[in-house]
């Protein structure tokens, strides 16, 4: 399966459990690997046959900036669901990080991999 990669998308939003984290926006770094078939768009050069990564990035960034989640785990799940709602997306890997959240670490975060099957009722 082909992949569309969105690397180091930056959002500023409320995330965390501490009082100061609920009041002050923090940097949130997001990486996506979106699994889809790019063959038809590659052969035709017709964008309507592909996942529009610009639109997807804007949706993900907006959600991260407005969701005000307590955990990076919850935000990662939200983002995975958003990605899987896009036409043609079969599976996604989502990494959500909070730079500088832990002393002596560049960042902390989670990485999840989800498919449409994970959200079937």
C-alpha positions in Angstrom: 0.0 0.0 0.0 1.2 3.5 -0.8 1.8 6.2 1.8 1.3 9.9 2.1 3.5 11.4 4.7 2.9 14.6 6.7 5.9 15.3 8.8 6.3 17.6 11.8 2.9 19.4 11.6 2.9 22.0 14.4 -0.2 23.0 16.3 -0.6 25.2 19.4 -3.3 24.1 21.7 -4.4 23.1 25.2 -3.2 19.6 26.2 -2.3 18.1 29.5 -3.5 17.4 33.0 -1.7 20.1 35.0 -3.5 23.4 35.8 -0.9 25.4 33.8 -1.4 23.1 30.8 -5.1 23.8 30.9 -4.5 27.6 30.7 -1.5 28.0 28.4 -1.3 26.7 24.8 1.6 24.4 24.1 3.3 23.2 20.9 2.0 19.9 19.7 4.0 18.1 17.0 2.1 15.7 14.7 3.3 13.2 12.2 1.1 11.2 9.9 1.6 8.2 7.6 -1.6 7.8 5.6 -2.0 4.5 3.7 -3.9 4.8 0.4 -3.6 3.8 -3.2 -1.9 6.5 -5.2 -1.6 4.6 -8.5 -4.5 6.3 -10.3 -3.5 9.8 -9.4 0.1 9.0 -10.3 -0.9 7.8 -13.7 -3.4 10.6 -14.4 -2.0 13.5 -12.4 -5.7 14.2 -11.3 -5.8 15.4 -7.7 -9.4 14.4 -7.3 -8.2 10.8 -7.3 -6.0 11.2 -4.3 -6.2 12.2 -0.6 -5.6 16.0 -0.5 -2.9 16.2 2.1 -3.2 20.0 2.4 -6.9 19.7 3.4 -6.1 16.8 5.7 -3.2 18.7 7.4 -5.5 21.7 8.0 -8.2 19.5 9.5 -5.8 17.8 11.8 -4.1 21.0 12.9 -7.4 22.7 13.6 -8.6 19.8 15.7 -5.4 19.7 17.7 -5.7 23.4 18.4 -9.3 23.3 19.5 -9.8 19.8 21.1 -8.3 20.7 24.5 -7.7 17.0 25.3 -6.1 15.9 28.5 -3.9 13.2 27.0 -1.8 12.8 23.8 -3.4 9.4 23.6 -6.9 10.8 23.2 -5.7 13.4 20.7 -4.0 10.7 18.7 -7.2 8.7 18.5 -9.1 11.8 17.4 -6.6 12.4 14.7 -6.7 8.8 13.5 -10.5 8.9 13.2 -10.3 12.2 11.3 -7.8 10.7 8.8 -9.8 7.5 8.3 -12.9 9.6 7.4 -11.1 10.8 4.3 -12.0 9.0 1.1 -9.4 6.5 0.1 -7.6 6.3 3.5 -7.4 2.6 4.6 -5.0 2.9 7.5 -3.0 5.6 9.4 0.0 5.9 11.7 -0.3 8.9 14.0 2.4 10.3 16.2 1.6 13.1 18.7 4.4 14.7 20.7 4.7 17.4 23.3 8.1 19.0 22.9 9.8 19.9 26.2 7.1 18.2 28.3 9.7 16.2 30.3 12.9 17.6 31.6 16.0 16.4 29.8 13.8 15.0 26.9 13.3 16.6 23.5 9.7 15.5 23.5 7.3 12.8 24.8 4.4 11.4 22.9 2.6 8.4 21.5 2.5 6.6 18.2 -0.6 4.6 17.1 -1.6 2.7 14.0 -5.3 2.4 13.2 -7.4 1.1 10.3 -11.1 1.5 9.4 -11.6 -2.0 11.0 -10.6 -0.6 14.4 -13.7 1.7 14.5 -16.3 -0.7 13.2 -19.3 -1.0 15.5 
